[in-house]
Amino acid sequence: MVKDQVLPMFPLGMVIFPHQVVGLCVFESRYHQMLNDIETQQRFGTCLIARGSEVGGFDERTSVGTLMQILGAQVLPNGQTVVMAEGVECFEVANWLDDDPYPRANVKDRCCDEDNVLAALLKSTESAVRAIRALQSELFADECLQSNCEMDADPWIRSWQLCSMTPMSTLDQFKVLSLSDPNDRLRLVAEICCERYGDYQRMVAIDSSPSPFD
C-alpha cells in the first residue's frame, strides 16, 4: 500500500493501470538519473500528462497516478534504456515538488480501494470486454495480436485487468483510473464497451457492404 511519501515520477502521454505490464523507452538524461537513483527499490510513479510534451519538462500533469515496479531493463547500443514495468496500485498526488532533475511528487493512499468488487458486475463487465475485443479483432486483425491473457482469480486484480484490456481513448482511461470505487470503474468500462460496440458494428457493416464497382 502506498504510504504518504515522495515518489520519483515519470509522467507519460498514456495511462497505465495497476497490474498492467508495459514497455517504456528511457532516453532523457534526467530519467536515466532516476533509474540510477531507484536501483535498490526499483519503483517509481507515473501519471498522465494533461498538456505539454513528455520531453523536456514544462508539462501539465494530472493528480492521479500509478505506482510502477520495474521487472527488467536493457540498455541499448544507442544509450537508450528499455524498461519493462508493471503497475502496482494507484495513488493521489498531494503536491508536486521541483524537478531535481526529474519530476517528484508527494503522493498518498486512495483508501476507497478497499471496497469489495461485486461478483455479478465483474462477470457482466468481463463479458462486455470480451465481446468488444472479439469485434475489434475483426476490424483490426493486424493490430490485435493473438496473446494468452490469463485472468487473475482475485476479483480486485481481475477488475484492473479488464480496464487495461478495454479499447478506449486516453481521456476515458484517465476517467476510469480516477474512480476510486472498483464497482464504479467496472460500470464505466461496461458503458464504454457498449458505446464502442455500436461504433464497431457500424464499421463492420460498412466493410461488408458490396462495392458498387463489383
N, C-alpha and C positions, 0 to 999 in steps of 0.2 A: 504494500500500500504506500502511495506517495505521501510522505510527511511534508510539512512546511519546510522548504529547502530552496537553495539556489541551484538551478539546473543550467548547464551549458545548453544552448538552443541552436537548432539547425532549421530555421524557417524554410518552407518549401512552397512551391506553387501547386501542391496537391495535398489531399487529406489522407492520412494513414490511420486506420482503425486499430484498436487493440487486437492482438492475435493475428494480425496481417503481416506477412513477410514481404519485404520489398528490397530491391537493389538500388543503391544510391551511388552516384559518382561524385567524389570529392576532388575538386581541382583548385579551389582558392586556398591561399596560404593560411588564412585565419582558421579555416576548418581543418586543415592538416594539423595546426596547432591544437585545436580542440581534440582531435583524435589522440594526439600525444598526451594531453592533459587527462584524458579519461582512460588511459591504458589499463589501469587497475580495475575500475568498476565497470568499464565498457557500457556505460549508459549515458544517454543524452535525451533531450526533449525536442520535439518538433511541433510546429503549428503551421497553419495556412497563412500565406501572405495575401492579405486582402487587397493591397495595391502596391505596385512597385515591382522590382526585379529581385530574383534570387541572388544576383551577383552584385557585390559592391556595397551593400547596405542601403540605408535611407528608405527602407521599405516599411509599409504599414502592416502590422501583424495582428492576427486575431487573438482572442483571450482564452481560447480552449485549445489544448494540445494533447499530445500522446507521448508517454514515456517509451523510449526505444531501448532495446537490448541488442548489442552487436553480436551476431552469430559468427561472423568471419569477415576478413578483409584481405584484399590483394592489391599490392602496389604494382601498377602497370609501368611498362618501359618509358612512357611519356611523363611519368611523375604523378599522374592521377592515381587515386585510390578508389577501388570499387568495394563498397561495404554492403554486406547482407545484414539486415536488421529486422527484428520483429517487434511489433507493438506490444507493450505490456499492459498498460492501463492509461486512461485519460485523466487529465488534471485541468485545473483552472489556473490561469496566470494572474497572480495577485498584482504584480507590477514588474515592469521591465527595468533592468539596470543598464548602465552604459556598456556598450560593446568594448570588450577588453581582451583580445582584439575581436573576438566573436561574440554574438548575442548571448546574454544571460538573463534569467528571469527568476523572481521569487514565485514559486508555484505552491499550490495547496490541494488537498484532497477534494474529491467530489463524493461526499458521504452518501448521497442518494443512491449510489451504485449498489447498495446492499439490498435493494428491493428484489423480491422474488420474480422470476420470469414465469408468466402464465403459460402452462403447457399447451393449451388449445391454441393460443395466439401464436406461439412459436411454431406449431405444426402447420397452421394455415399460412403463415408468412413464408415458411420454407417451401410450401407448395407453390406459392406465388413466385418466389425467386427462381425455383427450378423451371417453372413454365416460361418465364421471360427469358431465361438463359437458353432454353431449347429453341425458342423462336428467334432469338438473336443469332444462334448458330446457323440458321437457315439463310439469314441475310448477310452475315459477315463470317463466312466459313473460314476465310484465311486469317481473320483476326482472332477468332475464338479457338485457341489451341486446345487440343484434347489434353486433359490432365485429370488425374485422380485426386479429387479434393475430399479427403477424409474428414467427415464432420465429427466434431468432438461430442462426447456423450454429456458433458457438462452443459446445462441449458444456458448458463451465462456466457461461456465461450462460444457456444453454437450461435447464439444471437448476434455476437460480434462478427462471426464468420459470414453470416447471412448479409450483414451490412457491407462487407468488403466484396462479396460476390455479386451484388446488385449493380447493374449498369445504370449509372445516374450521373448527373452533372456535378461539377466540383461544388457548386453552391448547395445542392441537395446533400452532398456528402457532409458538408460542414453543418448543415441543419441537423442531420442525423447524429453526428458526433456531439453536437451541443446539447442534445437532450440527455438529461441525467437519469431519467427513468427508463429501464430497458424495455418496458412494455410500450412506452410512447415511441421509442425508436422502432420497434417492430411494426407498430401501426403505420408509422410514416413510411417505412420501407415497403410495406404492403401497398400503400396508396401510390407510391412512386411506381411500383411494378404494374399496377392496374393502368396508370396513365401511359407508361411506356409500351405496354402490351397492345393497346389500341393503336399507337403510332406504328409499331412494328407490323401489326396486321395490315394496316393500310399500305405499308411499304411492300409487304409480300404480295398483296393484291395487285399492285402496280407492276411488280416484277413478273408476275404470272400472266398479265394481260397480253393477248395476242398482238403482235406488231402489225400495223397497217401495211407494212411492206412485205409481210409473209405471203 
